[in-house]
Amino acid sequence: MITEAAYSGQTATYNDPQTTDGRPTIESYIKRIFLVSDNEAFNRLYEFLGQHYINEQLHNKGYEDAQILHRLDISLSEDENRHTNPVKFLDSNNNVLYSQPLVYNTQTYTARHDSLGDAYYGNGELVHSPMNFSKKNRISLEDLHQILRSVIFPEAMPAKQQFNLTKSDYDFVHQYMSQFPAETIHPSYDTIPDAYVKFLLYGSQQTPLPKNIRIFNKVGDAYGQLVDVAYIADLDRNIEFFLSATIYCNNNGILNDDKYDYDTIGFPFMKNLGEVIYNYELKRKKTHQPDLSVFKIIYDK
C-alpha cells in the first residue's frame, strides 16, 4: 500500500522497514496498532479509509455518537484532516491493482461543546481555561465495548453490528490483539514488555506475563485519559470475561503539560480492577463451561 502526499500536512510512505520485504501493507499497520498502539499505523489506515467512510460505517452500525475526525500525534487543521491521501496498491511486480485519489470529506457532523481540564498549554503558553475537545476524536466506552464483542463473538451480535470479515480475518485480528510484542517476528519488538498494552489485569508490569492468560484488547492514552477495552481468557482455568474501563489521571487539571498520573493512579487502577474481576470469576460457580479452544492460538514465536 503506497501512500502519496497531495495536500498540506500530508506525508508519503513508500517503504516500511518493519515488514519482511520493506513494502508497506495493511497487514503490518493492523499488527502495529494492536501490538504497540502505533499512531502512525492508525494514520495510514485513516488516510486509506477516509474520514467520511469511517464515520458512516460506525453510524450505520448504531454508533451514532462516534466522531473520528483527525490523525493522531500530528497537529493538523480541520481542513487538512478532512483531506486524505492518495493511495495505491501494487502487486509483487509493482503493477497497480487499485488506485484511490485524494479524498475530501464534505460531511458535517453534530456540533459538540466538549471541554476538559482547568488549563492547558497551547503554542508553548499556559491558557487558563478548559481545553476545547469539540473537534477531537470521540467514541463512548460502551460503544467500544460493543465493537469488541462484535469482533470476539460476531454470531452473538445483531447482524447490523457484525463486521464484513472472513474467518481468516477474524483469526488474524484475534492473534494480534492477544499476541505479546516479543512473540512477534515482523515487526520486531523484542525489548517491549508483554504488558505494554495490557492495562487491565497487568497495569505497567515489566516482567513476562503468563502465556495461559490471553487478553484480546485495545488500549488508548491521551490527555490524561487511560482506556482499555478487553476480553480476558485464562485458557488453563476456563475463565473468560469482557471488561472495559476508562479513568482520568490528571490531578493538576492542566492538559498538554506531560504531567499525567498514569503511573500512580491509572495503571494501578487498571491492574487492581482486572484482578478483582479475575478473582471473582475464579471462584464463581458456572452453570455452563466456556469452550475456549478457538482462542488457543499459535503465535509467531
N, C-alpha and C positions, 0 to 999 in steps of 0.2 A: 504494500500500500504506500504509494508515493504521495506525500502531502506537499503541495505547492504554496507559494505566498503570492497573493494578488491584491492585497488591501492593507491599509495602515494597521500596524500592530501584528500582522501575521508573520509566521516563520515557516520555513520549509523543512521537510525531513526526507532525505534520500537514502539514508542508511541507518542501521541500528546495530551498534556493537554488541548488544545483548542477545542477538539471535545467532543461530549456528552459522549462517552464511552472510550475515550483515544486512539482510534485507528486512525492512520494516514490515510487520504483519499485525493483523488484528489479534491473532493468537497471542503474540508477545505482549501487546498492550493489555489484554484481559488478564494475563498472568500477573503482570506488574501491578495492576490495580488491586488484585486480591492478595498477592504475596506481601507487598510492602506499601500499599495505598499510594501508588505513584501518581502525582498530579499531572505530569507531562503525558502519561498514558491516557488519563481521563481526557485531557485537552484534545488529543488526536482523535479519540472516538467522538467527542463532542463536535469536532470540526467535520468529521465524515458524516455523521447522522444529521447534523444541523439543528439549530435551536427550535425551529417550528416542529420538526418531526418528533423530537424527544418529548416536548410538552404535549403534542397532540396524542401520542401513544399513551402517555401516562394518564391524561384526562379521559381518554376513551376507555381505559381500564378501571375508571372510577376514582382516580386520584386527582380530583379536580383542583385541589388547593396547591398542588405541586407547581413550582416555577423554577425551571433550570435555565438560568439567564446568562451565565458567564463561564469562561475558562477559569481554572484555578491557578493561584500563585503568580498571576500576571495582571498588572494594573492596566486595564483597557477601558475605553469608554463604552457606554451602552450601544452606540452605533457600531463600534468595532466588534463587539460581541455578537451583534446581530448578523454580521458578515462572517461566513465560514468558508474555509479554504477550498480551492480546487483540489480534487483528489483523483488519482487514477490507480487502477490495479494492473499489474504486469504479470505475465506468466514467466516461467523459468528462462525463456528466450527473449524476455523484455518486450514481448508483444502486448499491446494494450488490450486488456479484457473488458475494462469498464472505465469510463471517464466521466467525472462529475465536475461541472463548472463552479465558480464562485457562487455562493448562495446567500441571499439576503432575506431575512425574516421580517415580513411586514405586519405580522400578527401582533395585536396589542393584548395585554393581559390585565386582569383585575388589579386596580390600583391598591397599593398597600401603604401602611403607615407604621412599619416595623422600626423599632429603635432599641438600643441596648446600651447599658453602662451609664456611668456618671460623666465620663470624659473619654477622649480618645486623642491619639496622635495622628495628625494629618499634615503631610508635607513638612514633617520634622517639627511641627509645633503642637503644643498641647491645647486642645479645644475643650472648653469647659461646658460641654453639653453631650447628651446621648448621641451615639453614632447611628447614622441612618442606614438601615438594612433593607429598605424597601425595594432595592434593585439587586439584592443578593439572592443566590440560590436558596430555595426553600422547599422542604418536604417534611411532613409530620412524622413523628416516631411511629405512630400507629400505621401509617401508610408504608413505611419502610418494613415494619413487622409483617404486614400482609404480603408485600412483594417477596420477602424471604420465604414465607410459607408457599407462595406460588412456585418458587424456584426449587424448594426441597420436596414438596408433596403436591405437584401440579394437579393430580387427579382429585385431590380433596378440595380444590378451589372451584368457584364458579367459572364456567367456560370463558366469560368475559375477562376474567383476571388471569387466565393462563397465557403463557408466552408461546410464540411460534418457534419452539425449539424441538430438535430431534433428540432421540435417546443419546446419541453420541455428544450432542451439545450439552445435555444435562450432565453426562459423565465428566466432560471436560470442566464444566463450571464447578461441579461438586469436588473434583480433585483439587483444583487450585484455590478454592475457598478454604479448604481444610489442610492443604499441604503446608508444612513449615518451610520458611525461606531456605534453610540449609539443606532441605531434601530436594532442592531444585537444581537441575543441571544448567538450563538456559531459561532465564538469566541466572547467573551465579550469585548467590547471596550467602556464602559460607560463613561470613563474620556476623550475620544478623541473628539475634536471639530468636528462639522459637516463638516466644510470646510477643514479638514486636507489634503484631496487630491482633492480639488475642486478649483484649482488655478484661472481658468478663471471665471470671474464674482465676485469671493469672496476673492481672494488673500489668506491672512493668517488670515481671520476673526475668532474671538474666540467665538462670540455669536451664538446662534442657528439660523439655516437657515430656510427660509420659505419652507414648505413642498409641496407647489404647483409647485415650480420650481425644476425640476429634471435634473441632469447632468449625462449623460452616458459617462464616460470618462476613460482615463488612463493618469496618470502623471508620470514624471520622474525628478530627480535632481541628478546631479553628476558633479564634477569638475567645478562648477560654471554655468553649463548649466541647465536651467529650461525649461520643456516642458509640455504642456497639449494638449491632442487631445480629443475634446469634441463634443457631440451632446447635446444641451441645449433645454429643452422644458418647457414652462410655461403652465401648464395644465388648468389653470383658464382663461388665456387671449389668448389661442390658438396661442402661439408664438413658433416657432421652428427654429433652425439653427445649422449648423455644424460650428465649429470654432477650428482651430488648430494653435498653436503658440509656438515658442521657443525663448529664449533670453539668452545671455551670460552675467553673472553677476559677473565680476571679474576685478574690476578696477586696482588692483595692478599687474595683469598679472602673479601672482605666483600660481601654482597649488599645491594641497596637503598641503596647509597651514591652511586649515579650516577657511579661512577669505574671504568668498564669500559674495556678496552683494544681497543675496536673499531678505532680509527684506526691504532694502532701494531701490532696483531697480526692482528685479524680481517680487515679489508678487504685489507691486503697479501697475506695468505694466500689469500683467495678469488681475488684478481686473478692471483696467480702460478700457482695451481693451474689456473685456467682457461686461462692462456696456455700452460702445459706441455702440456696435453691438446690444445689447438687446434693448436699447432705440431707435435705428434706426428701428428695427423690430416692436417695439411697435407702431410706427407712420406710418409705411409703409402700404399703401393700398394693399390688397391682392386680386387677381383675384380668387384664389382658396383657400378655408379654409382647413387647415390640419385636418385630423382625428387622434387625439392623444389618442383615447380610449385604444389602445393597450399598452400605456405607463402608464396607471393608475394602478399601481401595488400595491398589498397588501404586505407590508413589514413585517419583523419578529415581530416588536412591534412599 
